[in-house]
């Protein structure tokens, strides 16, 4: 299976800069909005993908995680995030996860 998700070191080698993006729940808006998917990296601690996105309206750079489900898929709604190409526009729904996190619940290609 072909995937577009990078390892951390492959992302750095490809000149991506993960430190420019925030994962802080207080900084990331909840709800529906449009983003550009800049790149994705496999999560280090949980079975998931960290999607590095730029919010279209505010230009805020955020990290939106998608977690593996019981069927071992990485879905945001119906969209398999492992196969999404970079630099694509997405309409997303972002929700809180637990007390400190967020989750990319739904993503659709615009």
N, C-alpha and C positions, 0 to 999 in steps of 0.2 A: 504494500500500500504506500503510495506517494503522500508525503506530508510536507507542508510549508513551515511547520514549527521548527524553530532553531534551538540548538543548545545555547547556553549563555555565552560560551567562548566563540561559537560560530557567529552569534549576533555581534559581538565586539569586533571580530575579524571582518565582518561585513560593514563596519563603520556605523553601526547603530549605537546609541548612547542611552542605555536603560536608566541611568541616574537622572535624566531630565524629566522622568515621569513620576507622578505621585501615586501611591497606593493608599494614602491616608483617607479614611472614611469621611472625615469632616470636610475634605477638599473636593470629593467626587460627588457631583449631583446625582440624585435618584430621579427616576422617571424615564421619559422617552426623548431621545435627541439623536442627532446625526453626528457620526464620527468618521474619521479616516483611520483605517487599520494600518498602522505604520510597520509593525512586525509582531511576531509572537515568539515566546520562549517557553519551553517546558518548565513547569513549576518545580521548585527544588524540594519542597516539604510535603506536598500533597499530590495526588494524581490529578493533575490539571494543566491547563494552558493559561499563561498570562498574556493577555492581548494588550499590546502597547498602542494606544489610540490617541488621536488629537481630536478634541471636541471642535466641530466645525464653527460654531458660533463664537465661543470664547477663546479658542486656540489653546485651551488648557490641555496639557499632556497627562494622561491618566493610564493606570493599569487596571484592566477589567478581567478578572479571572473567570474561566469556565472549567467546571469540574467534571471528571469522568463519572458516568452514571453506571447503574448495575449491569447494563449491556456492554460496558466498556467503550462507550461512545462519548465524544466530547461535543455535546450539542448545546447550542444557544437557540432555543426554540426548535426549529426543524433544520437549522443550518449546522452542518458538520464543520466545526472550526478548523480541524486538521487540514482541510482541503481549500481553505479560503486564501486567495492570493493577497499579497501586500499592496498597499496604496489604493485599496478599494474603499468606496464609501458604503457605510452601513447605517441603517436606522436601528438603534438599540434600545432595549429596556433594561435599566440598571436598578437593582433592588438591594436593600441591606442584606447582609448574611451574618448571622450571629450578632454579637455585641460590637465587634470591631471591624468587620469586613464588608465587602460588597460582592455582588455576583452579576455577571452578564447573563441575564435570564433569557433574553430573546435578541437575535440579530437577523436582520434581513438586508440583502444587497439592494442598494438604491439604484 
